[in-house]
Amino acid sequence: QVHVEQSGGDTVQTGGSVRLSCEASGGFFRLDHVGWYRQAPGKEREREPVAQLRGSTTTYADSVKGRFTISTDDTLGKVHLQMDNLKPEDTGAYYCNVYVNDVIRPWTNGEYWGQGTQVIVNS
């Protein structure tokens, strides 16, 4: 069974940094189709990811471009989101979304969500 586990998250001051991690297990697939979604306090989760990885291509929302960076650790099967120069408007719960393409167990293919982690940026 595929399981997505998130870690990281913190409370920081404006200008601080946080690193989020996302690990998927329970199958035979690469973490090369991952999106990070934000849900601000009192709002619904945003429909578009703030950052996403598709194969070898990373894209970022304009609001985080130049401050957030996705990286992968193939050895450990993890994807990280490095968040620098944080602003109060970055505050929220961040969710990792993983698309699984398992050629050995194709019945598990599909999207899976992490449990979410909190990032709070104080002014």
Secondary structure, DSSP 8 states (H G I E B T S, - for coil): --EEEEE--EEEETT--EEEEEEEESSS--S-EEEEEEE-TTS---SS-SEEEETTEEEE-TTTTTTEEEEEETTTTEEEEEE-S--GGG-EEEEEEEEE--SSSGGG-EEEE---EEEEEE-
